[in-house]
Amino acid sequence: MTSPIISFDKVNKWYGNNFHVLRDIDLNVAKGERIVICGPSGSGKSTLIRCINRLEEHQQGRLTVDGVELSDDVKAIDAIRQQVGMVFQQFNLFPHLTVLENLTLSPMWVGKLPKKEAEEKAMHQLQRVRIAEQAQKYPLQLSGGQQQRVAIARALCLTPKIMLFDEPTSALDPEMIKEVLDVMVEMAEQGITMLCVTHEMGFAKAVADRVIFMDQGQIVEQNTPHEFFNNPRTDRAQDFLSKILGH
């Protein structure tokens, strides 16, 4: 057995004194595994993935990413963030920079890449997400779906081992969702480890190796997409699926 690329061991997190947002999370993610995390609002899904690159701190338990335990060690956190790309609901692009400048900023500042090399790398990632022709435009000249694809390309510019997606399509119009999911499907085929919080169950069926269902800060159920959708084992998962799938 190779060791998991991400390991949660009895991880707990509270907001303030009384809101227990993650409860005894045990989860191992294999290198190259594709996981979709679903569950009702407030179930702790986003918090879970935001702990992986220390955007949120856990208070109890152990969380190890790519062999490094996440603690208060700033160097370790920086090292992890180099390995972990993240895409949010909101695109978080700098409006005053062109698409290309948005992509080269971090590799030049953080990765100390020369401008020419950073631009070549950025163009390669923009081609991957099929948006290279928009490189000189500003984010607000693009559709939401295009902006989200730019955000994915930006995350890929640091050549991460792990990609985290936090409801990447929830701010998009329906006709734009497919273009973003298509890009994510292509990425999934290239062996990158992916954790995606989403309600797009078609995407889960197409791409996920495993679906994790969370409720009230706990992992209630996990299974292959086929088993999870066809034979949910818990009442809570059945209830959730009946609401989103409408049967």
C-alpha positions, -999 to +999 in steps of 0.1 A: +000+000+000+014+034-009+006+060+017-023+083+010-016+117-004-042+132+020-050+118+054-074+130+080-072+113+114-099+122+139-099+158+127-122+182+146-129+219+141-150+244+159-161+279+150-161+298+183-170+277+213-202+261+202-203+254+165-187+220+159-182+221+122-161+190+116-165+160+139-140+132+141-132+132+103-113+101+092-105+101+055-077+088+034-073+100-002-051+080-026-028+097-051-048+103-083-081+096-066-111+117-076-136+124-048-168+143-049-181+156-016-218+163-013-243+170+014-268+197+026-257+233+033-238+237+065-226+201+066-189+210+067-180+202+031-163+234+022-146+236+056-132+201+051-115+209+018-103+243+030-084+226+058-063+207+032-045+239+022-049+255+057-073+282+046-091+268+077-073+255+108-084+223+125-081+222+163-079+185+170-066+154+152-040+150+125-041+162+089-013+151+066-010+163+030+017+149+007+037+136+036+036+169+056+015+172+088-003+205+088+004+224+120+013+261+127+046+257+109+044+285+082+071+269+060+051+236+059+019+255+050+037+273+022+051+240+009+017+225+009+001+254-009+026+250-037+012+214-042-025+222-038-045+243-063-079+256-053-109+269-073-137+287-055-173+296-063-163+331-070-135+334-095-113+357-074-095+371-105-079+405-104-101+427-125-073+452-133-050+425-147-054+407-180-061+370-181-025+363-189-013+386-160-036+369-136-020+336-145+017+347-144+014+367-111+019+338-087+045+318-107+066+350-110+063+361-074+060+328-056+078+305-080+103+331-091+099+321-127+112+345-154+083+364-172+088+347-205+087+312-190+057+321-168+038+333-199+046+302-219+034+281-190+002+302-186-006+300-223-002+262-221-027+261-193-051+285-211-050+261-241-058+232-217-090+250-206-097+261-242-095+298-237-061+308-250-076+333-274-088+354-244-053+359-229-052+397-234-087+404-222-097+415-187-118+392-166-149+414-167-149+411-205-155+373-202-185+352-193-187+336-159-179+302-174-148+316-191-137+334-159-140+301-140-119+283-166-093+311-162-094+304-125-088+267-131-059+275-155-044+298-128-045+270-102-028+247-127+000+271-134+016+261-101+016+224-113-002+212-082-004+175-072-039+181-057-068+202-070-096+213-047-129+226-061-154+244-038-187+244-057-170+257-088-202+259-108-227+272-083-222+309-093-227+301-130-256+303-153-269+268-163-255+270-199-220+278-186-219+249-161-212+223-188-181+241-202-165+242-168-174+206-160-160+195-193-126+210-185-127+193-151-135+160-167-105+164-189-083+172-159-096+142-141-084+120-169-048+133-164-043+117-131-044+147-108-058+141-073-091+159-071-116+168-043-147+185-055-175+199-034-205+200-058-242+192-064-235+183-100-244+147-097-238+139-134-202+150-129-200+128-098-212+098-118-189+106-147-157+113-129-156+103-092-139+072-079-158+078-046-186+100-034-185+112+002-218+123+018-215+147+047-241+159+072-237+179+104-199+179+102-196+141+098-189+118+069-221+098+070-216+076+040-190+070+013-192+047-017-187+044-055-210+067-074-230+038-087-237+024-052-242+058-036-268+069-061-285+036-066-284+022-030-278+049-005-274+032+029-285+059+053-318+077+057-300+111+055-284+102+022-317+090+008-334+122+019-307+143+004-307+125-029-345+126-032-343+164-028-316+170-054-325+142-079-362+148-074-372+111-068 
